Amino acid sequence: MHQVRNESQIAEAAAAGGEGKELYVRRMFSAIAPRYDLLNHLLSFNIDRRWRRAAIATLGIHHRPAGCYLDLCAGTLDIAAAIQKSPGFSGQVVAADFSEPMLRAGVHKVDRARVSAVAADALALPVADESFDGAIVAFGIRNVAGLDGCLREVLRVLRRGARFVILEFSTPQSALVRFGYGVYSNNVLPLVGRLISGHRTAYRYLPESVARFPEQRVLAAIMHDAGFRSVQWHALSFGIAAIHVGEKT
Ligand SMILES: C[S@@+](CC[C@H](N)C(=O)[O-])C[C@H]1O[C@@H](n2cnc3c(N)ncnc32)[C@H](O)[C@@H]1O
């Protein structure tokens, strides 16, 4: 039997990884694209920039400055732009996202001779096996409908010895931090997000999807089970976010 669901129920089901997640996520990011950067920096008090820099520092670009790197779920191209500006970098970045409005909102940030923005699904990348010297996903993998499938696809497109870096929100270990951050992310964030983006559920989906995302140790185990080796991780800002790094051997 079919059920008519309201917007909140659709967002809740998407956050839980249910059927319809892919469609909800693509439509939602396409709708909030014009306000995405503003809200990101505002709601994170600009800490997101520091987190992205820390994640890029673990990608190992200095080992292969002329290499080709994948920015997965690239959104408005903050990661691609930062890689391109990394000291000594002379390579290429492929920035893939399935929301064209998100990519379009960010193309002004990059040198298009170095960064190719590609509309593509993280679960079926239109590139040959072993194409990249490294891959990074920032705040994206939680939104992909199929974590295991995404990890398999990244492994496929990485060369041996290449790293995969995941920067993602996380649930803080400390009960006190968890409580404070919970109050903020379940109340302030949805309200400000809705007022500025005009989207009714996007900034409610955010904390709900974070709460359902595997905790840091579990994500490391999932990466290892998928085939990544030397998996390491560290928490950022009291565990509000975390960086995981794995290698294709
Ligand atoms: C929270 S944004 C992150 C954007 C950017 N990486 C950043 O650091 O701000 C998540 C992005 O993941 C993209 N995304 C989610 N699922 C995807 C998929 N299956 N394939 C490609 N992009 C996807 C969305 O369109 C969105 O732009």
PDBQT file of the ligand as one rigid body, heavy atoms in Angstrom, charges set to zero:
ROOT
HETATM    1  C1  LIG A 301      27.147  18.998   1.946  1.00  0.00    +0.000 C 
HETATM    2  S1  LIG A 301      27.550  19.114   0.234  1.00  0.00    +0.000 S 
HETATM    3  C2  LIG A 301      29.315  19.151   0.287  1.00  0.00    +0.000 C 
HETATM    4  C3  LIG A 301      29.916  19.969  -0.804  1.00  0.00    +0.000 C 
HETATM    5  C4  LIG A 301      31.407  20.225  -0.720  1.00  0.00    +0.000 C 
HETATM    6  N1  LIG A 301      32.182  19.001  -0.798  1.00  0.00    +0.000 N 
HETATM    7  C5  LIG A 301      31.798  20.999   0.503  1.00  0.00    +0.000 C 
HETATM    8  O1  LIG A 301      32.837  20.690   1.119  1.00  0.00    +0.000 OA
HETATM    9  O2  LIG A 301      31.119  21.964   0.852  1.00  0.00    +0.000 OA
HETATM   10  C6  LIG A 301      27.219  17.481  -0.320  1.00  0.00    +0.000 C 
HETATM   11  C7  LIG A 301      27.273  17.329  -1.819  1.00  0.00    +0.000 C 
HETATM   12  O3  LIG A 301      27.216  15.943  -2.139  1.00  0.00    +0.000 OA
HETATM   13  C8  LIG A 301      26.543  15.817  -3.367  1.00  0.00    +0.000 C 
HETATM   14  N2  LIG A 301      26.113  14.418  -3.524  1.00  0.00    +0.000 N 
HETATM   15  C9  LIG A 301      25.358  13.677  -2.689  1.00  0.00    +0.000 A 
HETATM   16  N3  LIG A 301      25.192  12.448  -3.183  1.00  0.00    +0.000 NA
HETATM   17  C10 LIG A 301      25.887  12.398  -4.349  1.00  0.00    +0.000 A 
HETATM   18  C11 LIG A 301      26.098  11.368  -5.312  1.00  0.00    +0.000 A 
HETATM   19  N4  LIG A 301      25.567  10.165  -5.194  1.00  0.00    +0.000 N 
HETATM   20  N5  LIG A 301      26.861  11.664  -6.372  1.00  0.00    +0.000 NA
HETATM   21  C12 LIG A 301      27.414  12.891  -6.529  1.00  0.00    +0.000 A 
HETATM   22  N6  LIG A 301      27.232  13.915  -5.664  1.00  0.00    +0.000 NA
HETATM   23  C13 LIG A 301      26.467  13.652  -4.572  1.00  0.00    +0.000 A 
HETATM   24  C14 LIG A 301      25.413  16.828  -3.267  1.00  0.00    +0.000 C 
HETATM   25  O4  LIG A 301      24.861  17.173  -4.523  1.00  0.00    +0.000 OA
HETATM   26  C15 LIG A 301      26.114  17.996  -2.574  1.00  0.00    +0.000 C 
HETATM   27  O5  LIG A 301      26.605  18.937  -3.473  1.00  0.00    +0.000 OA
ENDROOT
TORSDOF 0
